[in-house]
Amino acid sequence: MIYDLAILGGGPAGVAAGVYAARKQLKTVFITHDWLGQSNVSEGVENWIGDIKIPGLELSKKLETHLKAYAGKVVDIHEGHFVKDVQKDPLGFVITTDKGSFKAKTVLVATGSSRRKLDVLGADRLEHKGLTYCASCDGPLFAGKEVVVVGGGNAAFESASQLLAYCKSVTLLNRSGNFKADPVTIEAVSKNPHFNIIKNAIPKEILGDKFVSGIIYTDINSKKDITINASGIFVEIGSIPNTAYLKDIVELNQYGLIPVDPRNQRVTNLSGLWAAGDCTDGLFHQNNIAAGDAVKALEDIYLFLKAK
């Protein structure tokens, strides 16, 4: 069987695309390992439009329920599949997973990305107990508290800016003496009197019993270990896009992200392929943006298939 569309990924982008595909009666195969993705671990997502605050797992279940309510005989859902390869075919594409293969005329990639984890003592034990990878999701939980941001890129400074809106103070730890962030962003955030920067700081250990109480870092110059008391540690050291399975057919950028046309989410170097959400080179990555990207893509996919 050849489907009209294959949707890869079960997060906000994939589910939004699946709902629209069902409504447009596009025969679709929906392939995902699980539902939602990075926000699954958040105790309270406060920026998902329509819900003032919702646990990540509950949001995940709502997305799954929504798609399954619409799927009917139009969208075939295959859970528990890891996508291993996507190849061009004379009639479209062949998608290979660890459990089988599927053919489709078009493909929407919505497999997101995975946060690069902080590999230090105590990080695994205290993850989601004060150590978090999402300032927009978990930041409000630390209102009035002193927190630390680990990282030196735009994402780190943008997270610090968000946190400064409600935290007592924000200290940014950067491994080197130079930042990867844009000078304009650095300057804007640094004007806040409650923002502190520590350079040449190598994180060594996350402190805390049941919840984070601080972080130990090693000063590169003095070689001394220094402790900072903090209620929250926000890690912004980059993400790893879940796109390796596309490397043979898509020209990924230097970060492994998929270049797309922001007007319609088409992959710029391969006809019949679209991408949405955190796996793309879009300027901003959030749940709401991912869902919007996917809806935009589905509108264009429908025209591609039905208005040729």
Secondary structure, 3 states (H helix, E strand, C coil): CEEEEEEECCCHHHHHHHHHHHHCCCCEEEEECCCCCHHHHCCCECCCCCCCCECHHHHHHHHHHHHHHHHCCCEEEEECCCEEEEEEECCEEEEEECCEEEEEEEEEECCCEEECCCCCECHHHHECCCEECCHHHHHHHHCCCEEEEECCCHHHHHHHHHHCCCCCEEEEECCCCCCCCCHHHHHHHHCCCCEEEECCEEEEEEEECCCEEEEEEEECCCCCEEEEECCEEEECCCEEECCHHHCCCCCCCCCCCECECCCCCEECCCCCEEECCCCECCCCCCHHHHHHHHHHHHHHHHHHHHCC
